[in-house]
Every structure is written in C-alpha cells, then in structure tokens.
Amino acid sequence: MVLEISNDNSLADAFTWVSKGNTHVESGMYIEAIQCYDKALEINPGMADVWNNKGLAMARIAKYEEAVVCYDKAIDLKPDDEEVMYNKGIALAKLGRTAEAIACYDKIIEKNPMEPGAWCIKGDIFYESGNFEEALHAYDRSIEINPKDETVWNNRGLTLVKLDRLSEAIESYDKALEINPKVEKIWSNKGLAIAKMGQTGEKIDLQKIASAMPEEEKVLEEIPAFTEQISVPVISQPVDIKPAIIETPAKQPEIVEAKVETISEIEVPKHEINEDSKDYLIKGNTFFSKRKYDQSIDYFDISIRIDSQNSVAWNNKGLALARMGKIDESLICYEKALEINPEDHVFLINKGNILYKQGNHREAFKAFESAFELAPESNNAVKGMELCLKSLKKSLKKKKS
C-alpha cells in the first residue's frame, strides 16, 4: 500500500532527495545515491521506483543481496513491473542463485512469450550453469522472435561448440557476421571453431568459409576490449536508473553486451578479475562510450588500483589515452596489459596501432605479426601488417633516391 502524504512540503522533499540520488548515480557515486534514496524512502516508503533505483545502485557496488531486497520491495508495491523483475533476475544470477534467476525470466515470458531479451538472458544463465541444451533452446526462442541480434547468434555458436556441434556453430557465427561483420571476437570465435574441427578430423568447407569473409574492413581500428576477457556470455547490466514516480514504459535492458560484449573462447589460463575491479571497469567503459575519456580514465585507474592484474582495464585506459592524443602514455598501458596477458591479440593490435601512429613501422609490424600468429583469422592484424609493409617500402625508396 502506498503511504498517503498530506504534507506537500514532505512530498517535495522526497522528490528533491530522489533527484539528488539520480544525479549521484550519473556521476558513479553510488553510496551517496543510496543515502539519498534512503532519505526519500523515510518520507514515503511506498515509492516503488525509488526502491528499484536503490536496488540498481546496490548492484553497481556489487551488493547483490541488498539489491534483491530492494527489488522485492518494489515488486510488492508494483507486481507487474517487468523492469524490476529483469533487474532482480540479474542480481540473483550474480549471486549464483540460478533457479531463482530463471524463475524471474519465466514470469516475464509467461506474461509476454514474445520477449526476446528475457529468452536471451535465460540462455546466458543456463550457459553459465553448464546446462547447454537448455541454453540452446532459450537462444533459439530469442532468435525466432528477433533474428537480427548478432550477439544471440554468437552466444548460440558458443553453446553449439560446447555441445561439439561444430558445423552448426560455424553457421551460427556466419549468421552473426551477416548482421555485423565488424565484431572482431565473433571472427575469433568462428576461427577457433574451425580450428577445433581440424583437430577432430571433421571436413571443413573452405570455400564456404571464404565466401563469408567481408569484402571490406576498416583498417587499424582501435577495438575496445572492454569485457573481452570474460569467457562466457555476460549477464546484462541493470537498466538505466530512471527518475522515480514519473511513469514511463519499462526500458528493455541491454542484453549481453552492449554489442561490444562478445565472448572469447580461447582456452588459456586467465587472471580472474576482482569483482570490485570489474565494476569500476564497467563504469569506465560507460564513460568511454560517451566519449568522456577523462572520467573513463579515473574509473580505469580505480579498477587498476583494486586489481593491478586487470589487463582489460590497462588496455581500455590505453584506448582512452589514445583518443585524447596521449600516444606515449597509451603505449605504456598496452605494454602493461601485454605483460599480464601476452597472448591477447586485441592488445597487440592496439599496440601496433600506436606504434604505427608514432612512425615506428618496423615495431608496429612485429606487433601485428604477433597478433596474426595468435589469431590468423584477424583481418585487422593482416591489414596492419600490409600497411606497415607499404610504409616501410616507401621509406626505403626515399632513402635510395
């Protein structure tokens, strides 16, 4: 039951605290935001949207148990709010409470069986729990409803690889690449599936593979690695916080990635990133995507202070510095990322980009060559080597003349 407030000043005060809380969230100041939401809820504990916002802020600082409590409060007040149910499911998945998380998306699907996002996240949760048959079924349902999401096709491919259905996995990656041929990691995942087919002796249709290659690809593109070290489908981040009380249609959460969040299936030992460090990495990525590079670097620095072995944070800091024209500092970051993880071809490509910009074409070529050795399917590595060779030939001609 919503608490009735007779004092207009109290209602105005509640709105003021909510507004302050939302402002703190936009600045990444989640603890301060929670304090503001608590003030608003002291005045009127019947505001469902404020409970949801408090839950989102709790989730951003990895307090998932507390977040679930907040979402339950919101659901008690507004049982039909699908947005809150999405967020509760994500928090439960983070806590490893798989059955409860699945139940959240089943409730959404029961009301709206044609909701592709709920099917997709359900697939992600099944994948993480090792239930690949159920994951495949969920991805297939999502694709039936919306066949234009390359991330779902990509994650379906990963699931088929786990089931040793390699030909079908490659077909799934091809579908993803038809939709968006610019996602490096989908090419990487396809290449790994092809390599695995070779190891098993399964016949490979090289002509079909070649015909799926894009005719053109951007040369020397700086690829934000962001979450590329995560080895399974990434559970979506909660939806953006909205001002409380104002009634707006529920936003569909960003499903698996923010289209950059694709998955690497390279089976090599990797450093397990500290959860707090990962949270600040995600915050930095958000500012990076908004081209607020100074703020993104602040969060990448915090991520690195928490976990100095977070190679993705080092790489992404390098990307932000490069965008700001701080080339030398950017190179230092890429080298640090490669000290931690020398077998990441994306880091090597980014290093090659910087060396090329510095005019150091010989060392840039070495970086691209190393990237190619690790990922022969990488068009960026091939184009990078070609560009370096052209530049080296030109400099030789000038010397002779």
C-alpha beads as a LAMMPS data file, in Angstrom:
LAMMPS data file: protein, C-alpha beads

401 atoms
400 bonds

1 atom types
1 bond types

-500.0 500.0 xlo xhi
-500.0 500.0 ylo yhi
-500.0 500.0 zlo zhi

Masses

1 110.0

Atoms # bond

1 1 1 0.000 0.000 0.000
2 1 1 1.345 3.446 -0.925
3 1 1 1.701 5.726 2.078
4 1 1 -0.508 8.812 1.813
5 1 1 1.325 12.072 2.382
6 1 1 -0.711 15.080 3.365
7 1 1 2.193 17.473 3.697
8 1 1 3.086 18.939 0.292
9 1 1 6.466 20.007 1.643
10 1 1 7.262 16.407 2.565
11 1 1 6.398 15.268 -0.946
12 1 1 8.600 17.984 -2.426
13 1 1 11.424 16.928 -0.086
14 1 1 11.085 13.324 -1.266
15 1 1 11.370 14.408 -4.896
16 1 1 14.436 16.505 -4.037
17 1 1 16.203 13.521 -2.444
18 1 1 15.311 11.294 -5.415
19 1 1 16.680 13.880 -7.839
20 1 1 19.912 14.132 -5.856
21 1 1 20.216 10.357 -5.809
22 1 1 19.780 10.109 -9.582
23 1 1 22.434 12.803 -10.081
24 1 1 24.877 10.863 -7.889
25 1 1 24.226 7.707 -9.932
26 1 1 25.045 9.536 -13.166
27 1 1 28.375 10.533 -11.575
28 1 1 29.083 6.994 -10.390
29 1 1 28.675 7.997 -6.719
30 1 1 26.526 5.030 -5.755
31 1 1 26.968 5.104 -1.972
32 1 1 25.894 8.752 -1.892
33 1 1 22.956 7.880 -4.185
34 1 1 21.812 5.134 -1.787
35 1 1 21.892 7.594 1.099
36 1 1 19.662 9.990 -0.881
37 1 1 17.200 7.250 -1.789
38 1 1 17.042 6.240 1.882
39 1 1 16.102 9.826 2.781
40 1 1 13.328 9.772 0.181
41 1 1 12.056 6.407 1.415
42 1 1 11.986 7.644 5.011
43 1 1 9.469 10.248 3.818
44 1 1 7.477 7.854 1.618
45 1 1 8.375 4.149 1.715
46 1 1 5.673 3.449 -0.860
47 1 1 7.630 4.662 -3.907
48 1 1 8.293 1.534 -5.955
49 1 1 10.576 3.257 -8.466
50 1 1 12.832 4.530 -5.680
51 1 1 13.209 1.007 -4.281
52 1 1 14.169 -0.107 -7.799
53 1 1 16.699 2.735 -8.100
54 1 1 18.195 1.885 -4.723
55 1 1 18.480 -1.745 -5.843
56 1 1 20.271 -0.688 -9.026
57 1 1 22.725 1.427 -7.032
58 1 1 23.342 -1.511 -4.670
59 1 1 24.022 -3.755 -7.664
60 1 1 26.535 -1.266 -9.062
61 1 1 28.653 -1.683 -5.892
62 1 1 28.185 -5.487 -6.005
63 1 1 25.827 -5.635 -3.011
64 1 1 23.525 -8.059 -4.763
65 1 1 21.817 -9.475 -1.663
66 1 1 20.775 -5.959 -0.639
67 1 1 19.751 -5.238 -4.220
68 1 1 17.397 -8.240 -4.230
69 1 1 15.749 -6.995 -1.019
70 1 1 15.133 -3.620 -2.687
71 1 1 13.716 -5.203 -5.841
72 1 1 11.370 -7.340 -3.719
73 1 1 10.097 -4.170 -2.020
74 1 1 9.480 -2.635 -5.442
75 1 1 7.692 -5.769 -6.687
76 1 1 5.459 -5.830 -3.590
77 1 1 4.353 -2.293 -4.464
78 1 1 4.184 -2.785 -8.249
79 1 1 3.871 -6.527 -9.021
80 1 1 3.574 -6.084 -12.797
81 1 1 6.793 -4.101 -13.321
82 1 1 8.853 -6.193 -15.761
83 1 1 11.834 -3.826 -15.490
84 1 1 12.238 -4.608 -11.786
85 1 1 11.879 -8.328 -12.490
86 1 1 14.683 -8.078 -15.098
87 1 1 16.927 -6.402 -12.538
88 1 1 16.110 -8.890 -9.791
89 1 1 16.965 -11.775 -12.129
90 1 1 20.340 -10.235 -12.952
91 1 1 21.190 -9.773 -9.262
92 1 1 20.161 -13.362 -8.453
93 1 1 22.316 -14.643 -11.325
94 1 1 25.283 -12.697 -9.946
95 1 1 24.716 -14.439 -6.606
96 1 1 24.690 -17.846 -8.293
97 1 1 21.029 -18.399 -7.401
98 1 1 20.323 -19.852 -10.825
99 1 1 16.883 -21.379 -10.267
100 1 1 15.522 -18.167 -8.747
101 1 1 17.015 -16.072 -11.546
102 1 1 15.438 -18.317 -14.187
103 1 1 12.106 -18.034 -12.362
104 1 1 12.220 -14.243 -12.795
105 1 1 12.516 -14.518 -16.564
106 1 1 9.905 -17.292 -16.675
107 1 1 7.455 -14.854 -15.068
108 1 1 8.236 -12.268 -17.752
109 1 1 7.902 -14.880 -20.503
110 1 1 4.622 -16.163 -19.003
111 1 1 3.174 -12.665 -19.442
112 1 1 4.923 -11.987 -22.751
113 1 1 6.215 -15.100 -24.554
114 1 1 7.475 -12.899 -27.412
115 1 1 10.042 -11.021 -25.273
116 1 1 13.437 -11.864 -26.905
117 1 1 15.506 -10.226 -24.165
118 1 1 14.106 -12.481 -21.447
119 1 1 14.801 -15.585 -23.553
120 1 1 18.343 -14.364 -24.236
121 1 1 19.237 -13.730 -20.599
122 1 1 17.681 -17.056 -19.683
123 1 1 20.050 -18.640 -22.198
124 1 1 23.004 -16.810 -20.656
125 1 1 22.169 -18.126 -17.198
126 1 1 21.796 -21.689 -18.426
127 1 1 25.146 -21.372 -20.262
128 1 1 26.929 -20.182 -17.130
129 1 1 25.465 -23.074 -15.132
130 1 1 26.671 -25.582 -17.758
131 1 1 23.173 -26.506 -18.950
132 1 1 23.976 -26.127 -22.651
133 1 1 20.905 -27.890 -24.062
134 1 1 18.574 -25.529 -22.201
135 1 1 20.765 -22.566 -23.170
136 1 1 20.479 -23.544 -26.835
137 1 1 16.689 -23.818 -26.561
138 1 1 16.477 -20.332 -24.996
139 1 1 18.729 -18.759 -27.651
140 1 1 16.678 -20.428 -30.395
141 1 1 13.472 -18.936 -28.966
142 1 1 15.102 -15.488 -28.781
143 1 1 16.249 -15.767 -32.411
144 1 1 12.790 -16.898 -33.578
145 1 1 11.394 -13.659 -32.162
146 1 1 14.278 -11.373 -33.184
147 1 1 16.666 -12.889 -35.760
148 1 1 18.650 -9.626 -36.112
149 1 1 20.663 -9.728 -32.868
150 1 1 24.219 -10.817 -33.666
151 1 1 25.072 -11.343 -30.002
152 1 1 22.446 -14.047 -29.569
153 1 1 23.690 -15.803 -32.737
154 1 1 27.248 -15.556 -31.360
155 1 1 26.284 -16.995 -27.975
156 1 1 24.315 -19.727 -29.719
157 1 1 27.526 -20.581 -31.605
158 1 1 29.470 -20.834 -28.350
159 1 1 26.819 -23.143 -26.933
160 1 1 26.981 -25.408 -30.003
161 1 1 30.777 -25.598 -29.623
162 1 1 30.270 -26.808 -26.049
163 1 1 27.946 -29.471 -27.458
164 1 1 30.573 -30.425 -30.106
165 1 1 28.193 -29.460 -32.918
166 1 1 30.910 -27.537 -34.722
167 1 1 29.435 -27.217 -38.217
168 1 1 26.256 -25.749 -36.735
169 1 1 28.340 -23.424 -34.542
170 1 1 30.142 -22.033 -37.600
171 1 1 26.790 -21.499 -39.350
172 1 1 25.604 -19.601 -36.268
173 1 1 28.714 -17.377 -36.282
174 1 1 28.140 -16.749 -40.011
175 1 1 24.615 -15.542 -39.223
176 1 1 26.072 -13.181 -36.604
177 1 1 28.641 -11.872 -39.082
178 1 1 25.993 -11.281 -41.739
179 1 1 24.350 -8.894 -39.280
180 1 1 27.567 -7.242 -38.057
181 1 1 30.867 -8.241 -39.711
182 1 1 32.859 -5.699 -37.672
183 1 1 32.873 -7.557 -34.340
184 1 1 36.394 -8.971 -34.025
185 1 1 35.571 -11.542 -31.372
186 1 1 32.895 -13.229 -33.474
187 1 1 35.544 -13.797 -36.169
188 1 1 37.832 -15.107 -33.441
189 1 1 35.183 -17.495 -32.126
190 1 1 34.499 -18.740 -35.653
191 1 1 38.226 -19.280 -36.233
192 1 1 38.508 -21.285 -33.029
193 1 1 35.568 -23.464 -34.066
194 1 1 37.213 -24.078 -37.456
195 1 1 40.495 -24.990 -35.723
196 1 1 38.656 -27.404 -33.439
197 1 1 37.048 -29.025 -36.484
198 1 1 40.521 -29.587 -37.903
199 1 1 41.629 -31.233 -34.679
200 1 1 38.659 -33.622 -34.728
201 1 1 39.211 -34.534 -38.387
202 1 1 35.814 -33.161 -39.415
203 1 1 35.696 -31.983 -43.031
204 1 1 35.934 -28.204 -43.422
205 1 1 34.215 -26.406 -46.318
206 1 1 36.911 -23.810 -47.019
207 1 1 35.043 -22.346 -50.000
208 1 1 32.013 -21.651 -47.836
209 1 1 34.176 -20.084 -45.141
210 1 1 35.961 -17.858 -47.647
211 1 1 32.689 -16.647 -49.151
212 1 1 31.554 -15.449 -45.732
213 1 1 34.513 -13.075 -45.371
214 1 1 33.600 -9.356 -45.623
215 1 1 34.793 -7.550 -48.769
216 1 1 35.975 -4.528 -46.850
217 1 1 37.015 -3.990 -43.277
218 1 1 38.174 -0.875 -41.506
219 1 1 41.962 -0.848 -41.264
220 1 1 43.660 -0.297 -37.945
221 1 1 40.505 0.129 -35.967
222 1 1 41.069 0.541 -32.235
223 1 1 38.915 -2.195 -30.745
224 1 1 37.759 -1.523 -27.172
225 1 1 38.404 -4.806 -25.384
226 1 1 36.097 -3.875 -22.516
227 1 1 34.740 -7.285 -21.470
228 1 1 36.598 -9.497 -23.890
229 1 1 38.313 -11.437 -21.102
230 1 1 35.036 -12.919 -19.898
231 1 1 34.828 -16.481 -21.172
232 1 1 31.056 -16.992 -21.043
233 1 1 28.020 -14.930 -22.067
234 1 1 27.867 -11.814 -19.936
235 1 1 24.738 -11.209 -17.895
236 1 1 23.266 -7.825 -18.801
237 1 1 23.847 -4.821 -16.633
238 1 1 20.707 -3.462 -14.937
239 1 1 18.687 -0.994 -16.934
240 1 1 19.455 2.696 -16.548
241 1 1 18.040 4.364 -13.468
242 1 1 15.012 6.477 -14.243
243 1 1 13.553 9.318 -12.123
244 1 1 11.221 7.821 -9.550
245 1 1 7.457 8.341 -9.548
246 1 1 7.351 9.523 -13.191
247 1 1 5.504 6.776 -15.071
248 1 1 7.374 5.753 -18.242
249 1 1 7.317 2.498 -20.226
250 1 1 9.820 -0.028 -18.879
251 1 1 13.112 0.078 -20.773
252 1 1 14.433 -3.170 -22.156
253 1 1 17.815 -3.862 -20.560
254 1 1 20.945 -4.032 -22.639
255 1 1 21.169 -7.695 -23.486
256 1 1 24.588 -9.314 -23.407
257 1 1 26.691 -6.942 -24.345
258 1 1 26.112 -3.841 -25.491
259 1 1 27.085 -5.403 -28.746
260 1 1 30.740 -4.943 -27.825
261 1 1 30.408 -7.589 -25.144
262 1 1 31.153 -10.697 -27.134
263 1 1 32.857 -13.739 -25.752
264 1 1 36.318 -15.180 -26.121
265 1 1 36.540 -18.940 -26.144
266 1 1 40.344 -19.167 -26.052
267 1 1 41.125 -21.880 -23.552
268 1 1 44.153 -20.430 -21.791
269 1 1 44.616 -19.685 -18.089
270 1 1 43.493 -16.176 -17.326
271 1 1 43.608 -13.966 -14.284
272 1 1 40.206 -13.889 -12.564
273 1 1 39.358 -10.196 -12.333
274 1 1 38.345 -8.986 -8.875
275 1 1 34.582 -8.258 -8.824
276 1 1 35.000 -4.711 -7.444
277 1 1 37.663 -4.033 -10.055
278 1 1 35.295 -5.330 -12.745
279 1 1 32.535 -2.994 -11.549
280 1 1 34.772 0.056 -11.897
281 1 1 35.917 -1.244 -15.291
282 1 1 32.269 -1.288 -16.416
283 1 1 31.782 2.270 -15.142
284 1 1 34.855 3.376 -17.078
285 1 1 33.526 1.686 -20.204
286 1 1 30.257 3.604 -19.844
287 1 1 32.082 6.944 -19.820
288 1 1 34.300 5.776 -22.705
289 1 1 31.233 5.005 -24.812
290 1 1 30.007 8.564 -24.109
291 1 1 33.419 9.914 -25.210
292 1 1 34.072 11.244 -21.704
293 1 1 37.630 9.985 -21.718
294 1 1 38.892 11.866 -18.637
295 1 1 36.169 10.338 -16.475
296 1 1 36.678 6.900 -18.010
297 1 1 40.385 7.027 -17.110
298 1 1 39.508 7.916 -13.496
299 1 1 37.449 4.720 -13.230
300 1 1 40.007 2.587 -15.051
301 1 1 42.615 3.846 -12.552
302 1 1 40.403 2.807 -9.613
303 1 1 39.868 -0.580 -11.254
304 1 1 43.638 -0.998 -11.598
305 1 1 44.284 0.113 -8.006
306 1 1 41.886 -2.581 -6.787
307 1 1 43.384 -5.241 -9.075
308 1 1 46.703 -4.357 -10.697
309 1 1 46.477 -7.533 -12.830
310 1 1 43.306 -6.397 -14.591
311 1 1 44.737 -6.384 -18.116
312 1 1 41.460 -5.233 -19.676
313 1 1 41.454 -2.082 -17.538
314 1 1 45.044 -1.342 -18.626
315 1 1 44.078 -1.859 -22.266
316 1 1 40.966 0.310 -22.030
317 1 1 42.897 3.069 -20.275
318 1 1 45.285 2.932 -23.235
319 1 1 42.364 3.336 -25.637
320 1 1 41.071 6.368 -23.734
321 1 1 44.526 7.978 -23.655
322 1 1 44.913 7.359 -27.391
323 1 1 41.599 9.089 -28.046
324 1 1 42.932 12.061 -26.085
325 1 1 46.094 12.138 -28.209
326 1 1 48.335 10.964 -25.345
327 1 1 50.142 8.432 -27.510
328 1 1 53.195 7.708 -25.353
329 1 1 51.088 7.138 -22.233
330 1 1 48.749 4.940 -24.244
331 1 1 51.618 2.707 -25.362
332 1 1 52.739 2.217 -21.750
333 1 1 49.238 0.958 -20.884
334 1 1 49.151 -1.539 -23.754
335 1 1 52.583 -2.845 -22.773
336 1 1 51.391 -3.288 -19.196
337 1 1 48.312 -5.188 -20.444
338 1 1 50.576 -7.434 -22.509
339 1 1 52.893 -8.094 -19.550
340 1 1 49.860 -9.531 -17.777
341 1 1 48.337 -11.289 -20.778
342 1 1 50.854 -11.577 -23.642
343 1 1 48.551 -13.810 -25.700
344 1 1 45.724 -11.337 -26.271
345 1 1 45.795 -10.407 -29.956
346 1 1 43.493 -7.384 -29.397
347 1 1 46.064 -5.806 -27.062
348 1 1 48.751 -6.445 -29.676
349 1 1 46.664 -4.830 -32.423
350 1 1 46.076 -1.760 -30.257
351 1 1 49.816 -1.578 -29.534
352 1 1 50.530 -1.881 -33.265
353 1 1 48.134 0.994 -33.967
354 1 1 50.021 3.277 -31.582
355 1 1 53.453 2.292 -32.874
356 1 1 52.243 2.962 -36.409
357 1 1 50.990 6.418 -35.384
358 1 1 54.415 7.095 -33.854
359 1 1 56.009 6.257 -37.202
360 1 1 57.686 3.151 -35.775
361 1 1 56.546 0.923 -38.638
362 1 1 59.036 -1.874 -38.019
363 1 1 57.952 -2.430 -34.405
364 1 1 54.311 -1.963 -35.393
365 1 1 54.717 -4.748 -37.950
366 1 1 56.102 -7.046 -35.229
367 1 1 53.057 -6.341 -33.048
368 1 1 50.615 -7.075 -35.880
369 1 1 52.595 -10.181 -36.819
370 1 1 52.378 -11.480 -33.248
371 1 1 48.642 -10.777 -33.252
372 1 1 48.279 -12.708 -36.508
373 1 1 50.168 -15.692 -35.080
374 1 1 47.717 -15.788 -32.183
375 1 1 44.618 -15.133 -34.316
376 1 1 45.168 -15.930 -38.027
377 1 1 41.528 -15.064 -38.729
378 1 1 42.054 -11.432 -37.607
379 1 1 41.629 -9.122 -40.592
380 1 1 42.906 -6.201 -38.514
381 1 1 46.207 -7.992 -37.955
382 1 1 46.569 -8.756 -41.680
383 1 1 45.669 -5.223 -42.768
384 1 1 48.029 -3.821 -40.151
385 1 1 50.945 -5.852 -41.499
386 1 1 50.116 -4.805 -45.059
387 1 1 50.001 -1.129 -44.106
388 1 1 53.333 -1.357 -42.269
389 1 1 55.000 -3.082 -45.233
390 1 1 53.768 -0.363 -47.601
391 1 1 55.157 2.330 -45.308
392 1 1 58.497 0.530 -44.964
393 1 1 58.770 0.185 -48.766
394 1 1 58.089 3.894 -49.202
395 1 1 60.780 4.821 -46.681
396 1 1 63.287 2.543 -48.474
397 1 1 62.532 4.216 -51.809
398 1 1 63.093 7.652 -50.281
399 1 1 66.455 6.561 -48.896
400 1 1 67.570 5.228 -52.289
401 1 1 66.541 8.415 -54.057

Bonds

1 1 1 2
2 1 2 3
3 1 3 4
4 1 4 5
5 1 5 6
6 1 6 7
7 1 7 8
8 1 8 9
9 1 9 10
10 1 10 11
11 1 11 12
12 1 12 13
13 1 13 14
14 1 14 15
15 1 15 16
16 1 16 17
17 1 17 18
18 1 18 19
19 1 19 20
20 1 20 21
21 1 21 22
22 1 22 23
23 1 23 24
24 1 24 25
25 1 25 26
26 1 26 27
27 1 27 28
28 1 28 29
29 1 29 30
30 1 30 31
31 1 31 32
32 1 32 33
33 1 33 34
34 1 34 35
35 1 35 36
36 1 36 37
37 1 37 38
38 1 38 39
39 1 39 40
40 1 40 41
41 1 41 42
42 1 42 43
43 1 43 44
44 1 44 45
45 1 45 46
46 1 46 47
47 1 47 48
48 1 48 49
49 1 49 50
50 1 50 51
51 1 51 52
52 1 52 53
53 1 53 54
54 1 54 55
55 1 55 56
56 1 56 57
57 1 57 58
58 1 58 59
59 1 59 60
60 1 60 61
61 1 61 62
62 1 62 63
63 1 63 64
64 1 64 65
65 1 65 66
66 1 66 67
67 1 67 68
68 1 68 69
69 1 69 70
70 1 70 71
71 1 71 72
72 1 72 73
73 1 73 74
74 1 74 75
75 1 75 76
76 1 76 77
77 1 77 78
78 1 78 79
79 1 79 80
80 1 80 81
81 1 81 82
82 1 82 83
83 1 83 84
84 1 84 85
85 1 85 86
86 1 86 87
87 1 87 88
88 1 88 89
89 1 89 90
90 1 90 91
91 1 91 92
92 1 92 93
93 1 93 94
94 1 94 95
95 1 95 96
96 1 96 97
97 1 97 98
98 1 98 99
99 1 99 100
100 1 100 101
101 1 101 102
102 1 102 103
103 1 103 104
104 1 104 105
105 1 105 106
106 1 106 107
107 1 107 108
108 1 108 109
109 1 109 110
110 1 110 111
111 1 111 112
112 1 112 113
113 1 113 114
114 1 114 115
115 1 115 116
116 1 116 117
117 1 117 118
118 1 118 119
119 1 119 120
120 1 120 121
121 1 121 122
122 1 122 123
123 1 123 124
124 1 124 125
125 1 125 126
126 1 126 127
127 1 127 128
128 1 128 129
129 1 129 130
130 1 130 131
131 1 131 132
132 1 132 133
133 1 133 134
134 1 134 135
135 1 135 136
136 1 136 137
137 1 137 138
138 1 138 139
139 1 139 140
140 1 140 141
141 1 141 142
142 1 142 143
143 1 143 144
144 1 144 145
145 1 145 146
146 1 146 147
147 1 147 148
148 1 148 149
149 1 149 150
150 1 150 151
151 1 151 152
152 1 152 153
153 1 153 154
154 1 154 155
155 1 155 156
156 1 156 157
157 1 157 158
158 1 158 159
159 1 159 160
160 1 160 161
161 1 161 162
162 1 162 163
163 1 163 164
164 1 164 165
165 1 165 166
166 1 166 167
167 1 167 168
168 1 168 169
169 1 169 170
170 1 170 171
171 1 171 172
172 1 172 173
173 1 173 174
174 1 174 175
175 1 175 176
176 1 176 177
177 1 177 178
178 1 178 179
179 1 179 180
180 1 180 181
181 1 181 182
182 1 182 183
183 1 183 184
184 1 184 185
185 1 185 186
186 1 186 187
187 1 187 188
188 1 188 189
189 1 189 190
190 1 190 191
191 1 191 192
192 1 192 193
193 1 193 194
194 1 194 195
195 1 195 196
196 1 196 197
197 1 197 198
198 1 198 199
199 1 199 200
200 1 200 201
201 1 201 202
202 1 202 203
203 1 203 204
204 1 204 205
205 1 205 206
206 1 206 207
207 1 207 208
208 1 208 209
209 1 209 210
210 1 210 211
211 1 211 212
212 1 212 213
213 1 213 214
214 1 214 215
215 1 215 216
216 1 216 217
217 1 217 218
218 1 218 219
219 1 219 220
220 1 220 221
221 1 221 222
222 1 222 223
223 1 223 224
224 1 224 225
225 1 225 226
226 1 226 227
227 1 227 228
228 1 228 229
229 1 229 230
230 1 230 231
231 1 231 232
232 1 232 233
233 1 233 234
234 1 234 235
235 1 235 236
236 1 236 237
237 1 237 238
238 1 238 239
239 1 239 240
240 1 240 241
241 1 241 242
242 1 242 243
243 1 243 244
244 1 244 245
245 1 245 246
246 1 246 247
247 1 247 248
248 1 248 249
249 1 249 250
250 1 250 251
251 1 251 252
252 1 252 253
253 1 253 254
254 1 254 255
255 1 255 256
256 1 256 257
257 1 257 258
258 1 258 259
259 1 259 260
260 1 260 261
261 1 261 262
262 1 262 263
263 1 263 264
264 1 264 265
265 1 265 266
266 1 266 267
267 1 267 268
268 1 268 269
269 1 269 270
270 1 270 271
271 1 271 272
272 1 272 273
273 1 273 274
274 1 274 275
275 1 275 276
276 1 276 277
277 1 277 278
278 1 278 279
279 1 279 280
280 1 280 281
281 1 281 282
282 1 282 283
283 1 283 284
284 1 284 285
285 1 285 286
286 1 286 287
287 1 287 288
288 1 288 289
289 1 289 290
290 1 290 291
291 1 291 292
292 1 292 293
293 1 293 294
294 1 294 295
295 1 295 296
296 1 296 297
297 1 297 298
298 1 298 299
299 1 299 300
300 1 300 301
301 1 301 302
302 1 302 303
303 1 303 304
304 1 304 305
305 1 305 306
306 1 306 307
307 1 307 308
308 1 308 309
309 1 309 310
310 1 310 311
311 1 311 312
312 1 312 313
313 1 313 314
314 1 314 315
315 1 315 316
316 1 316 317
317 1 317 318
318 1 318 319
319 1 319 320
320 1 320 321
321 1 321 322
322 1 322 323
323 1 323 324
324 1 324 325
325 1 325 326
326 1 326 327
327 1 327 328
328 1 328 329
329 1 329 330
330 1 330 331
331 1 331 332
332 1 332 333
333 1 333 334
334 1 334 335
335 1 335 336
336 1 336 337
337 1 337 338
338 1 338 339
339 1 339 340
340 1 340 341
341 1 341 342
342 1 342 343
343 1 343 344
344 1 344 345
345 1 345 346
346 1 346 347
347 1 347 348
348 1 348 349
349 1 349 350
350 1 350 351
351 1 351 352
352 1 352 353
353 1 353 354
354 1 354 355
355 1 355 356
356 1 356 357
357 1 357 358
358 1 358 359
359 1 359 360
360 1 360 361
361 1 361 362
362 1 362 363
363 1 363 364
364 1 364 365
365 1 365 366
366 1 366 367
367 1 367 368
368 1 368 369
369 1 369 370
370 1 370 371
371 1 371 372
372 1 372 373
373 1 373 374
374 1 374 375
375 1 375 376
376 1 376 377
377 1 377 378
378 1 378 379
379 1 379 380
380 1 380 381
381 1 381 382
382 1 382 383
383 1 383 384
384 1 384 385
385 1 385 386
386 1 386 387
387 1 387 388
388 1 388 389
389 1 389 390
390 1 390 391
391 1 391 392
392 1 392 393
393 1 393 394
394 1 394 395
395 1 395 396
396 1 396 397
397 1 397 398
398 1 398 399
399 1 399 400
400 1 400 401
